[in-house]
Amino acid sequence: MTATKKNTYDVSVKAIPEMRVVSLTEAVPDFETAGATNVRLFDTIRERMTQHSIAFSDTDVAVYHGIPGVTELAIEAAIQTDAEVSAEVGVDVKTLPAVEQMASLMHYGSFESYPQAMTALMTWIPENGY
């Protein structure tokens, strides 16, 4: 019998500086489907940037818009870049604003366990008064 390691997540609150990114956003019905959507969006961004020989960093950011069960939920896959990006690339170019306090965690592993990370974060936030 093989033991499985249970994921544990350390949530931290930190300041995040503004960041110039290229991104794609898509509505998702729930966190369970967000992982696969996130992977597809990141792959699409990398493919389009590479096709146009535009440099991008290895900093990936997933931004969630909406409140599950209350409003529509959307995921925005964003990759940091300082390069000039034209509209023909087919990605949005924006500057994510600085945030003084952001609850965050690092998820290591496959996207199959991604919903567990999001549940941990969404549980931690109200339990800690955010």
C-alpha positions as CSV (number, residue, x, y, z in Angstrom):
1,M,0.0,0.0,0.0
2,T,1.4,3.4,-1.0
3,A,1.0,6.3,1.4
4,T,-0.1,9.6,-0.2
5,K,1.3,12.8,1.0
6,K,-1.4,15.3,2.1
7,N,-0.8,18.8,0.8
8,T,-0.6,21.5,3.4
9,Y,-0.5,25.2,2.5
10,D,1.1,28.1,4.4
11,V,-0.9,31.3,3.6
12,S,1.0,34.5,4.0
13,V,0.0,38.1,3.7
14,K,2.4,40.3,1.8
15,A,2.7,43.5,-0.3
16,I,2.9,42.9,-4.0
17,P,4.5,45.6,-6.3
18,E,2.9,46.6,-9.6
19,M,3.7,44.2,-12.4
20,R,3.5,44.6,-16.2
21,V,2.0,41.5,-17.7
22,V,0.5,39.9,-20.7
23,S,-2.7,38.0,-19.9
24,L,-5.8,36.1,-21.0
25,T,-9.0,35.9,-19.0
26,E,-11.8,33.3,-19.1
27,A,-14.9,32.7,-17.1
28,V,-15.0,29.4,-15.2
29,P,-17.9,27.7,-13.4
30,D,-15.9,26.7,-10.3
31,F,-12.4,26.2,-8.8
32,E,-12.5,22.5,-9.9
33,T,-12.3,23.5,-13.6
34,A,-10.1,26.5,-13.0
35,G,-6.9,24.5,-13.0
36,A,-7.3,23.1,-16.5
37,T,-8.4,26.5,-17.8
38,N,-5.4,28.1,-16.1
39,V,-3.0,25.6,-17.8
40,R,-4.5,26.2,-21.2
41,L,-4.4,30.0,-20.9
42,F,-0.7,30.0,-19.8
43,D,0.1,27.6,-22.7
44,T,-1.7,29.9,-25.1
45,I,0.2,33.0,-23.9
46,R,3.6,31.3,-24.1
47,E,2.8,30.0,-27.6
48,R,1.7,33.4,-28.9
49,M,4.7,35.2,-27.3
50,T,7.1,32.6,-28.6
51,Q,5.6,32.8,-32.1
52,H,6.4,36.5,-32.2
53,S,9.8,36.1,-30.6
54,I,8.8,38.2,-27.6
55,A,10.6,37.7,-24.3
56,F,8.7,36.9,-21.1
57,S,9.7,35.9,-17.6
58,D,9.0,32.7,-15.7
59,T,6.8,34.6,-13.3
60,D,3.2,33.3,-13.6
61,V,0.4,34.9,-11.8
62,A,-3.2,33.6,-11.5
63,V,-5.7,36.3,-10.7
64,Y,-9.2,35.3,-9.7
65,H,-12.1,37.6,-10.3
66,G,-15.4,37.2,-8.6
67,I,-16.7,35.4,-5.5
68,P,-17.6,31.7,-5.8
69,G,-21.3,31.1,-5.4
70,V,-22.0,34.9,-5.3
71,T,-20.7,36.3,-8.6
72,E,-19.4,35.0,-11.8
73,L,-15.9,33.5,-11.4
74,A,-13.1,34.2,-13.9
75,I,-9.5,33.3,-14.0
76,E,-6.8,35.5,-15.5
77,A,-3.5,33.9,-16.4
78,A,-0.8,36.5,-16.5
79,I,2.9,36.4,-17.3
80,Q,5.4,39.2,-16.4
81,T,7.1,40.9,-19.3
82,D,8.9,44.2,-19.9
83,A,8.8,43.7,-23.7
84,E,6.8,45.7,-26.1
85,V,3.8,43.6,-27.2
86,S,1.6,44.6,-30.2
87,A,-2.1,43.8,-30.5
88,E,-1.4,41.2,-33.2
89,V,0.0,38.9,-30.6
90,G,-3.5,38.3,-29.3
91,V,-2.9,38.9,-25.5
92,D,-3.9,41.6,-23.2
93,V,-1.1,43.9,-22.0
94,K,-1.6,45.6,-18.6
95,T,-0.1,46.6,-15.4
96,L,-1.4,44.8,-12.4
97,P,-1.6,47.3,-9.6
98,A,0.4,47.2,-6.4
99,V,-1.4,45.6,-3.5
100,E,-0.6,46.5,0.1
101,Q,-2.0,43.3,1.6
102,M,-2.6,40.1,-0.5
103,A,-3.2,36.7,0.9
104,S,-1.1,34.2,-1.1
105,L,0.2,30.7,-1.1
106,M,2.5,28.6,-3.3
107,H,1.0,25.5,-4.9
108,Y,3.5,22.8,-5.8
109,G,2.3,19.9,-7.9
110,S,-0.2,19.0,-10.5
111,F,-3.4,21.0,-11.3
112,E,-5.4,18.0,-10.1
113,S,-4.6,19.1,-6.5
114,Y,-5.1,22.8,-7.3
115,P,-8.7,22.9,-6.0
116,Q,-7.3,21.9,-2.5
117,A,-5.0,24.9,-2.6
118,M,-7.8,27.3,-3.5
119,T,-10.0,25.8,-0.8
120,A,-7.2,26.3,1.7
121,L,-6.8,30.0,0.7
122,M,-10.5,30.7,0.6
123,T,-11.0,29.2,4.0
124,W,-8.0,31.0,5.5
125,I,-9.1,34.5,4.4
126,P,-12.4,34.8,6.4
127,E,-11.0,32.8,9.3
128,N,-8.2,35.4,9.6
129,G,-10.4,38.5,9.2
130,Y,-9.6,39.4,5.6
